[in-house]
Amino acid sequence: MIDARQFRDVLGAYPTGVCVVTATDENGGRHGLVVGSFTSISLDPPLVGFFPDKRSSTWPKIEAIGRFCVNVLGVEQLELCNRFAAKAEDKFVELAHELTPSGQPLLENAIAWIDCSIERVTEVGDHWLVVGAVEALGKRDHGTPLMFFRGKYHDLACLTDD
């Protein structure tokens, strides 16, 4: 049997980016959750995925909407990450944001964004695998991604030249 603490410690040695998945419901309610499990799945067709925890109270709201935007956070957005990781009724209070082409919240200064419709949701252990069909996307030409590594947030050091 694999010890849960050891599993987290070992897998924590693999750095991940930090994203906020956002969506707006038909009544204008805005929802968002932090994920560190975002990934590209397919180029043709363009698909991405992430893994929300089954205990998430926000994920069922986003799932019911049927679409979402992945906002890739920059290193200067740690406070924003903490805001969306916390339990709060409205995480968007006094928060500047725009809208994606499909009307989902696009967080100000996100270094990249991916606007998706939900392709499928599959149960995987204590999480869900959410596959999104990419409908629009964009990026800023500058910014350093916020990284999570060994239980702490970090910035990215570039070791090669372009």
N, CA, C and O of each residue as an XYZ file, in Angstrom:
648
protein
N       0.843     -1.178      0.000
C       0.000      0.000      0.000
C       0.889      1.242      0.000
O       1.891      1.298      0.713
N       0.518      2.223     -0.797
C       1.263      3.475     -0.895
C       0.748      4.445      0.168
O      -0.456      4.685      0.266
N       1.659      4.997      0.958
C       1.319      5.969      1.976
C       0.950      7.299      1.297
O       1.687      7.778      0.435
N      -0.188      7.895      1.683
C      -0.681      9.122      1.061
C       0.304     10.281      1.208
O       0.500     11.043      0.261
N       0.919     10.426      2.366
C       1.885     11.511      2.587
C       3.105     11.338      1.691
O       3.576     12.300      1.085
N       3.617     10.107      1.608
C       4.770      9.852      0.751
C       4.410     10.111     -0.713
O       5.209     10.683     -1.455
N       3.217      9.697     -1.130
C       2.754      9.918     -2.493
C       2.776     11.418     -2.821
O       3.286     11.819     -3.867
N       2.222     12.241     -1.923
C       2.202     13.696     -2.137
C       3.614     14.269     -2.165
O       3.914     15.125     -2.997
N       4.479     13.812     -1.273
C       5.849     14.316     -1.221
C       6.613     13.988     -2.505
O       7.295     14.847     -3.064
N       6.497     12.765     -2.960
C       7.216     12.352     -4.165
C       6.664     13.070     -5.399
O       7.440     13.596     -6.197
N       5.351     13.102     -5.570
C       4.765     13.766     -6.737
C       4.943     15.279     -6.664
O       4.905     15.961     -7.688
N       5.138     15.805     -5.455
C       5.405     17.236     -5.296
C       6.757     17.646     -5.844
O       7.031     18.837     -5.993
N       7.612     16.669     -6.146
C       8.908     16.949     -6.746
C       8.777     17.262     -8.233
O       9.755     17.626     -8.887
N       7.557     17.117     -8.765
C       7.291     17.481    -10.155
C       6.569     18.824    -10.158
O       5.446     18.910     -9.661
N       7.185     19.883    -10.708
C       6.546     21.205    -10.657
C       5.334     21.288    -11.573
O       5.292     20.661    -12.631
N       4.359     22.067    -11.152
C       3.171     22.292    -11.973
C       2.911     23.790    -12.078
O       3.313     24.569    -11.214
N       2.242     24.170    -13.137
C       1.768     25.533    -13.273
C       0.536     25.712    -12.408
O      -0.008     24.740    -11.885
N       0.095     26.947    -12.257
C      -1.074     27.252    -11.438
C      -2.074     28.001    -12.312
O      -1.734     28.996    -12.952
N      -3.310     27.509    -12.330
C      -4.369     28.099    -13.148
C      -5.610     28.327    -12.298
O      -5.815     27.674    -11.275
N      -6.430     29.267    -12.745
C      -7.760     29.448    -12.181
C      -8.753     29.148    -13.296
O      -8.718     29.768    -14.359
N      -9.636     28.192    -13.042
C     -10.699     27.845    -13.985
C     -11.914     28.677    -13.602
O     -12.358     28.643    -12.454
N     -12.457     29.430    -14.570
C     -13.577     30.329    -14.304
C     -14.757     30.026    -15.214
O     -14.597     29.451    -16.291
N     -15.944     30.422    -14.764
C     -17.152     30.278    -15.579
C     -18.228     31.206    -15.032
O     -18.211     31.577    -13.858
N     -19.168     31.576    -15.906
C     -20.296     32.425    -15.527
C     -21.581     31.681    -15.828
O     -21.767     31.178    -16.936
N     -22.476     31.606    -14.838
C     -23.738     30.898    -15.056
C     -24.771     31.809    -15.717
O     -24.525     32.998    -15.921
N     -25.925     31.240    -16.048
C     -26.962     31.977    -16.783
C     -27.540     33.149    -15.998
O     -28.153     34.039    -16.588
N     -27.354     33.167    -14.675
C     -27.835     34.270    -13.844
C     -26.754     35.316    -13.575
O     -26.970     36.254    -12.808
N     -25.599     35.151    -14.205
C     -24.504     36.091    -14.015
C     -23.589     35.759    -12.858
O     -22.645     36.502    -12.588
N     -23.846     34.650    -12.163
C     -22.972     34.226    -11.073
C     -21.628     33.778    -11.624
O     -21.567     33.006    -12.580
N     -20.555     34.265    -11.019
C     -19.206     33.928    -11.470
C     -18.583     32.936    -10.492
O     -18.721     33.065     -9.275
N     -17.899     31.952    -11.051
C     -17.315     30.886    -10.241
C     -15.875     30.663    -10.688
O     -15.543     30.840    -11.861
N     -15.020     30.272     -9.736
C     -13.634     30.002    -10.079
C     -12.975     29.099     -9.066
O     -13.288     29.144     -7.877
N     -12.051     28.269     -9.548
C     -11.289     27.384     -8.665
C      -9.865     27.264     -9.168
O      -9.610     27.363    -10.369
N      -8.938     27.050     -8.244
C      -7.524     26.894     -8.566
C      -7.241     25.441     -8.910
O      -7.710     24.530     -8.229
N      -6.465     25.227     -9.980
C      -5.998     23.887    -10.322
C      -4.505     23.944    -10.624
O      -4.005     24.927    -11.172
N      -3.812     22.888    -10.262
C      -2.402     22.738    -10.600
C      -2.217     21.523    -11.484
O      -1.102     21.035    -11.672
N      -3.322     21.043    -12.021
C      -3.296     19.803    -12.786
C      -3.747     20.010    -14.222
O      -4.325     19.103    -14.820
N      -3.497     21.182    -14.786
C      -3.917     21.506    -16.143
C      -2.934     20.923    -17.147
O      -1.725     20.934    -16.912
N      -3.445     20.413    -18.267
C      -2.568     19.826    -19.277
C      -3.165     19.926    -20.677
O      -4.383     19.985    -20.847
N      -2.303     19.943    -21.653
C      -2.702     19.806    -23.046
C      -2.955     18.328    -23.309
O      -2.184     17.479    -22.860
N      -4.024     18.011    -24.029
C      -4.346     16.609    -24.318
C      -4.151     16.281    -25.798
O      -3.542     15.266    -26.134
N      -4.666     17.140    -26.684
C      -4.643     16.823    -28.108
C      -4.547     18.102    -28.926
O      -5.129     19.127    -28.570
N      -3.802     18.030    -30.029
C      -3.709     19.145    -30.961
C      -4.821     19.075    -32.006
O      -5.329     20.109    -32.441
N      -5.201     17.862    -32.410
C      -6.228     17.690    -33.435
C      -7.177     16.573    -33.031
O      -6.870     15.404    -33.263
N      -8.330     16.897    -32.430
C      -8.846     18.237    -32.183
C      -8.162     18.854    -30.967
O      -7.599     18.134    -30.142
N      -8.206     20.193    -30.847
C      -7.574     20.834    -29.696
C      -8.357     20.569    -28.406
O      -9.488     21.026    -28.238
N      -7.723     19.818    -27.505
C      -8.333     19.446    -26.228
C      -7.355     19.724    -25.091
O      -6.147     19.540    -25.240
N      -7.884     20.167    -23.963
C      -7.104     20.349    -22.743
C      -7.823     19.632    -21.613
O      -8.971     19.213    -21.769
N      -7.151     19.489    -20.472
C      -7.791     18.822    -19.344
C      -7.283     19.338    -18.015
O      -6.206     19.926    -17.916
N      -8.092     19.100    -16.997
C      -7.695     19.386    -15.622
C      -8.451     18.433    -14.712
O      -9.379     17.752    -15.147
N      -8.046     18.386    -13.431
C      -8.550     17.401    -12.486
C      -9.077     18.048    -11.209
O      -8.325     18.158    -10.241
N     -10.327     18.477    -11.164
C     -10.861     19.022     -9.906
C     -11.134     17.909     -8.897
O     -11.514     16.797     -9.265
N     -10.938     18.222     -7.643
C     -11.206     17.302     -6.543
C     -12.710     17.043     -6.455
O     -13.511     17.957     -6.652
N     -13.085     15.828     -6.165
C     -14.509     15.486     -6.020
C     -15.168     16.248     -4.877
O     -16.387     16.420     -4.874
N     -14.375     16.710     -3.899
C     -14.929     17.457     -2.762
C     -15.146     18.932     -3.069
O     -15.690     19.659     -2.238
N     -14.735     19.380     -4.231
C     -14.883     20.789     -4.593
C     -16.353     21.191     -4.620
O     -17.186     20.493     -5.197
N     -16.661     22.313     -3.995
C     -18.026     22.839     -4.055
C     -18.211     23.724     -5.287
O     -19.344     24.000     -5.683
N     -17.121     24.166     -5.890
C     -17.191     25.032     -7.071
C     -17.308     24.227     -8.360
O     -18.016     24.645     -9.276
N     -16.636     23.090     -8.454
C     -16.644     22.337     -9.695
C     -18.065     21.989    -10.178
O     -18.335     22.156    -11.368
N     -18.981     21.517     -9.328
C     -20.328     21.199     -9.835
C     -21.026     22.411    -10.479
O     -21.808     22.247    -11.415
N     -20.751     23.603     -9.989
C     -21.335     24.819    -10.571
C     -20.776     25.061    -11.971
O     -21.520     25.404    -12.890
N     -19.470     24.883    -12.130
C     -18.846     25.060    -13.441
C     -19.310     23.955    -14.392
O     -19.601     24.225    -15.557
N     -19.379     22.743    -13.914
C     -19.833     21.634    -14.763
C     -21.237     21.899    -15.305
O     -21.516     21.634    -16.475
N     -22.122     22.426    -14.449
C     -23.504     22.704    -14.870
C     -23.555     23.774    -15.965
O     -24.479     23.778    -16.778
N     -22.585     24.670    -15.994
C     -22.527     25.725    -17.010
C     -22.144     25.130    -18.368
O     -22.618     25.586    -19.408
N     -21.286     24.114    -18.350
C     -20.923     23.433    -19.590
C     -19.754     24.038    -20.338
O     -19.399     23.570    -21.419
N     -19.157     25.062    -19.783
C     -17.994     25.691    -20.405
C     -17.145     26.345    -19.321
O     -17.592     26.520    -18.188
N     -15.922     26.702    -19.679
C     -15.009     27.291    -18.706
C     -13.874     27.996    -19.427
O     -13.662     27.803    -20.624
N     -13.148     28.815    -18.677
C     -11.913     29.430    -19.155
C     -10.803     29.069    -18.185
O     -10.958     29.209    -16.972
N      -9.688     28.605    -18.718
C      -8.495     28.362    -17.914
C      -7.639     29.616    -17.985
O      -7.228     30.030    -19.068
N      -7.367     30.224    -16.829
C      -6.531     31.414    -16.710
C      -5.185     30.980    -16.130
O      -5.121     30.573    -14.970
N      -4.115     31.060    -16.913
C      -2.782     30.680    -16.446
C      -2.205     31.862    -15.672
O      -2.034     32.953    -16.216
N      -1.908     31.627    -14.393
C      -1.453     32.710    -13.523
C       0.035     32.985    -13.669
O       0.844     32.083    -13.891
N       0.367     34.273    -13.535
C       1.756     34.701    -13.509
C       2.257     34.778    -12.081
O       1.470     34.761    -11.135
N       3.565     34.862    -11.928
C       4.182     34.844    -10.609
C       3.698     36.009     -9.738
O       3.689     35.898     -8.512
N       3.300     37.114    -10.352
C       2.826     38.266     -9.581
C       1.381     38.088     -9.120
O       0.829     38.991     -8.491
N       0.754     36.948     -9.415
C      -0.652     36.733     -9.085
C      -0.881     35.750     -7.939
O      -1.931     35.111     -7.874
N       0.080     35.625     -7.046
C      -0.068     34.725     -5.904
C      -1.273     35.102     -5.050
O      -1.998     34.220     -4.592
N      -1.500     36.393     -4.826
C      -2.653     36.830     -4.039
C      -3.964     36.399     -4.711
O      -4.915     36.005     -4.035
N      -4.003     36.477     -6.019
C      -5.177     36.039     -6.781
C      -5.380     34.531     -6.632
O      -6.508     34.062     -6.487
N      -4.292     33.785     -6.668
C      -4.346     32.337     -6.454
C      -4.948     32.035     -5.088
O      -5.830     31.185     -4.970
N      -4.474     32.727     -4.060
C      -4.989     32.505     -2.705
C      -6.465     32.867     -2.603
O      -7.215     32.202     -1.889
N      -6.887     33.902     -3.302
C      -8.294     34.314     -3.297
C      -9.184     33.190     -3.834
O     -10.223     32.884     -3.250
N      -8.773     32.578     -4.946
C      -9.596     31.539     -5.558
C      -9.445     30.179     -4.877
O     -10.279     29.296     -5.075
N      -8.399     30.002     -4.082
C      -8.234     28.763     -3.326
C      -9.057     28.771     -2.041
O      -9.342     27.715     -1.476
N      -9.439     29.961     -1.579
C     -10.190     30.097     -0.328
C     -11.678     29.826     -0.540
O     -12.193     29.940     -1.652
N     -12.350     29.470      0.538
C     -13.811     29.337      0.514
C     -14.400     30.729      0.650
O     -14.152     31.421      1.638
N     -15.174     31.139     -0.335
C     -15.822     32.461     -0.295
C     -17.067     32.403     -1.169
O     -17.111     31.677     -2.162
N     -18.065     33.169     -0.792
C     -19.322     33.210     -1.547
C     -19.108     33.772     -2.943
O     -19.563     33.186     -3.926
N     -18.410     34.921     -3.040
C     -18.136     35.544     -4.329
C     -16.660     35.915     -4.391
O     -16.240     36.917     -3.812
N     -15.883     35.113     -5.088
C     -14.442     35.329     -5.189
C     -14.094     36.467     -6.147
O     -12.933     36.862     -6.244
N     -15.095     36.994     -6.855
C     -14.866     38.043     -7.844
C     -15.136     39.454     -7.318
O     -15.018     40.413     -8.080
N     -15.494     39.610     -6.042
C     -15.809     40.924     -5.484
C     -14.634     41.876     -5.711
O     -13.503     41.593     -5.315
N     -14.923     43.011     -6.357
C     -13.934     44.058     -6.635
C     -12.715     43.536     -7.394
O     -11.601     44.017     -7.184
N     -12.917     42.564     -8.264
C     -11.829     41.967     -9.031
C     -11.967     42.359    -10.501
O     -12.987     42.080    -11.130
N     -10.948     42.999    -11.037
C     -10.962     43.396    -12.446
C     -10.839     42.150    -13.328
O      -9.979     41.297    -13.111
N     -11.711     42.071    -14.316
C     -11.619     40.997    -15.290
C     -12.379     41.376    -16.555
O     -13.238     42.258    -16.545
N     -12.046     40.696    -17.634
C     -12.719     40.877    -18.905
C     -13.520     39.607    -19.177
O     -13.679     38.770    -18.288
N     -14.025     39.460    -20.404
C     -14.758     38.258    -20.783
C     -14.120     37.626    -22.013
O     -13.632     38.322    -22.903
N     -14.131     36.306    -22.048
C     -13.671     35.573    -23.216
C     -14.739     35.672    -24.305
O     -15.828     36.182    -24.041
N     -14.458     35.200    -25.518
C     -15.477     35.230    -26.568
C     -16.790     34.533    -26.175
O     -17.859     34.922    -26.646
N     -16.715     33.510    -25.320
C     -17.943     32.810    -24.905
C     -18.575     33.419    -23.653
O     -19.594     32.927    -23.171
N     -17.966     34.501    -23.121
C     -18.532     35.182    -21.967
C     -18.040     34.702    -20.619
O     -18.662     35.003    -19.601
N     -16.934     33.959    -20.580
C     -16.379     33.477    -19.314
C     -15.397     34.504    -18.760
O     -14.780     35.245    -19.525
N     -15.247     34.555    -17.425
C     -14.322     35.521    -16.831
C     -12.872     35.271    -17.247
O     -12.349     34.164    -17.119
N     -12.248     36.324    -17.743
C     -10.837     36.310    -18.114
C     -10.121     37.231    -17.130
O     -10.301     38.448    -17.161
N      -9.313     36.642    -16.263
C      -8.671     37.391    -15.188
C      -7.608     38.341    -15.724
O      -6.800     37.981    -16.580
N      -7.629     39.562    -15.197
C      -6.674     40.578    -15.614
C      -5.252     40.093    -15.369
O      -4.940     39.580    -14.294
N      -4.405     40.255    -16.356
C      -2.978     39.914    -16.312
C      -2.676     38.418    -16.307
O      -1.541     38.028    -16.036
N      -3.668     37.568    -16.600
C      -3.349     36.149    -16.791
C      -2.350     36.065    -17.943
O      -2.493     36.786    -18.931
N      -1.345     35.202    -17.836
C      -0.336     35.155    -18.899
C      -0.820     34.368    -20.111
O      -0.255     34.490    -21.197
N      -1.868     33.557    -19.929
C      -2.506     32.865    -21.047
C      -3.924     32.500    -20.618
O      -4.225     32.423    -19.427
N      -4.802     32.276    -21.618
C      -6.179     31.863    -21.329
C      -6.645     30.915    -22.423
O      -6.257     31.029    -23.586
N      -7.490     29.976    -22.014
C      -8.027     28.968    -22.926
C      -9.521     28.857    -22.653
O      -9.928     28.460    -21.561
N     -10.338     29.208    -23.642
C     -11.794     29.218    -23.540
C     -12.322     27.898    -24.098
O     -12.039     27.560    -25.247
N     -13.086     27.146    -23.297
C     -13.464     25.778    -23.670
C     -14.934     25.473    -23.400
O     -15.577     26.102    -22.560
N     -15.436     24.503    -24.127
C     -16.686     23.848    -23.754
C     -16.306     22.481    -23.194
O     -15.276     21.917    -23.562
N     -17.137     21.956    -22.308
C     -16.832     20.661    -21.707
C     -17.108     19.556    -22.720
O     -18.231     19.400    -23.200
N     -16.078     18.804    -23.032
C     -16.166     17.674    -23.962
C     -16.649     16.423    -23.231
O     -17.538     15.713    -23.700
N     -16.033     16.170    -22.060
C     -16.439     15.016    -21.243
C     -15.854     15.155    -19.850
O     -14.870     15.863    -19.633
N     -16.490     14.455    -18.904
C     -16.020     14.400    -17.518
C     -15.997     12.929    -17.127
O     -16.987     12.216    -17.285
N     -14.862     12.490    -16.618
C     -14.678     11.086    -16.257
C     -14.216     10.992    -14.807
O     -13.336     11.740    -14.381
N     -14.809     10.076    -14.055
C     -14.394      9.840    -12.678
C     -13.050      9.125    -12.675
O     -12.872      8.104    -13.339
N     -12.095      9.686    -11.906
C     -10.759      9.099    -11.809
C     -10.320      9.184    -10.355
O      -9.855     10.233     -9.909
N     -10.464      8.077     -9.603
C     -10.075      8.075     -8.195
C     -10.851      9.105     -7.402
O     -12.082      9.120     -7.442
N     -10.136      9.984     -6.668
C     -10.800     10.996     -5.845
C     -10.938     12.333     -6.580
O     -11.214     13.360     -5.961
N     -10.745     12.316     -7.899
C     -10.874     13.505     -8.733
C     -11.747     13.214     -9.950
O     -12.129     12.071    -10.202
N     -12.052     14.265    -10.693
C     -12.693     14.159    -11.995
C     -11.663     14.545    -13.044
O     -10.860     15.449    -12.815
N     -11.672     13.875    -14.191
C     -10.902     14.321    -15.343
C     -11.865     15.104    -16.215
O     -12.841     14.552    -16.725
N     -11.591     16.393    -16.387
C     -12.420     17.256    -17.222
C     -11.670     17.498    -18.517
O     -10.549     18.005    -18.507
N     -12.289     17.135    -19.631
C     -11.700     17.375    -20.943
C     -12.462     18.525    -21.586
O     -13.687     18.484    -21.706
N     -11.727     19.548    -21.997
C     -12.325     20.722    -22.620
C     -11.963     20.824    -24.086
O     -10.804     20.651    -24.464
N     -12.974     21.109    -24.922
C     -12.748     21.383    -26.339
C     -12.409     22.866    -26.466
O     -13.222     23.721    -26.115
N     -11.226     23.168    -26.960
C     -10.747     24.543    -27.039
C     -11.468     25.283    -28.165
O     -11.496     24.829    -29.309
N     -12.052     26.436    -27.813
C     -12.784     27.245    -28.796
C     -12.089     28.566    -29.097
O     -12.262     29.120    -30.183
N     -11.305     29.078    -28.149
C     -10.539     30.313    -28.337
C      -9.429     30.315    -27.297
O      -9.545     29.668    -26.256
N      -8.354     31.044    -27.580
C      -7.248     31.120    -26.644
C      -6.363     32.310    -26.977
O      -6.423     32.863    -28.075
N      -5.548     32.688    -26.014
C      -4.633     33.793    -26.231
C      -3.596     33.852    -25.133
O      -3.685     33.132    -24.139
N      -2.601     34.722    -25.321
C      -1.532     34.864    -24.328
C      -0.982     36.276    -24.356
O      -1.100     36.986    -25.355
N      -0.380     36.670    -23.249
C       0.379     37.906    -23.188
C       1.769     37.610    -23.718
O       2.226     36.469    -23.665
N       2.436     38.619    -24.222
C       3.783     38.420    -24.763
C       4.866     38.458    -23.691
O       6.048     38.292    -23.992
N       4.464     38.677    -22.444
C       5.433     38.705    -21.353
C       4.778     38.102    -20.109
O       3.569     37.877    -20.069
N       5.589     37.853    -19.121
C       5.091     37.283    -17.867
C       5.756     35.959    -17.573
O       6.098     35.198    -18.478
N       5.931     35.699    -16.303
C       6.545     34.463    -15.826
C       5.482     33.661    -15.095
O       4.787     34.209    -14.239
N       5.334     32.365    -15.411
C       4.274     31.585    -14.776
C       4.518     31.334    -13.290
O       5.653     31.189    -12.838
N       3.428     31.287    -12.560
C       3.462     30.887    -11.156
C       3.568     29.367    -11.122
O       2.796     28.675    -11.785
N       4.516     28.848    -10.358
C       4.749     27.404    -10.292
C       4.519     26.905     -8.865
O       4.714     27.641     -7.897
N       4.103     25.646     -8.754
C       3.960     24.988     -7.463
C       4.917     23.806     -7.442
O       4.870     22.947     -8.322
N       5.798     23.761     -6.421
C       6.841     22.744     -6.350
C       7.184     22.483     -4.892
O       7.490     23.405     -4.136
N       7.129     21.204     -4.507
C       7.443     20.782     -3.139
C       6.654     21.561     -2.094
O       7.187     21.973     -1.063
N       5.361     21.754     -2.391
C       4.460     22.365     -1.425
C       4.544     23.869     -1.305
O       3.942     24.452     -0.403
N       5.293     24.522     -2.216
C       5.453     25.975     -2.156
C       5.330     26.572     -3.555
O       5.518     25.884     -4.559
N       5.011     27.863     -3.600
C       4.935     28.582     -4.862
C       6.309     29.118     -5.238
O       7.091     29.526     -4.378
N       6.592     29.111     -6.548
C       7.887     29.548     -7.069
C       7.673     30.308     -8.375
O       6.600     30.266     -8.976
N       8.741     31.012     -8.796
C       8.735     31.522    -10.158
C       9.625     30.603    -11.009
O      10.231     29.658    -10.505
N       9.686     30.902    -12.285
C      10.377     30.029    -13.227
C      11.709     30.667    -13.606
O      11.749     31.827    -14.015
N      12.794     29.916    -13.472
C      14.099     30.397    -13.902
C      14.379     29.866    -15.295
O      14.245     28.666    -15.534
N      14.759     30.726    -16.207
C      15.054     30.320    -17.586
C      16.522     29.938    -17.670
O      17.396     30.728    -17.312
N      16.796     28.717    -18.145
C      18.172     28.233    -18.212
C      18.711     28.222    -19.640
O      19.889     27.931    -19.848
N      17.874     28.534    -20.622
C      18.324     28.534    -22.014
C      17.987     29.862    -22.670
O      17.094     30.579    -22.217
N      18.699     30.182    -23.729
C      18.408     31.392    -24.507
C      17.465     31.040    -25.631
O      17.421     29.901    -26.098
N      16.699     32.052    -26.066
C      15.799     31.850    -27.211
C      16.555     31.926    -28.502
O      15.965     31.781    -29.573
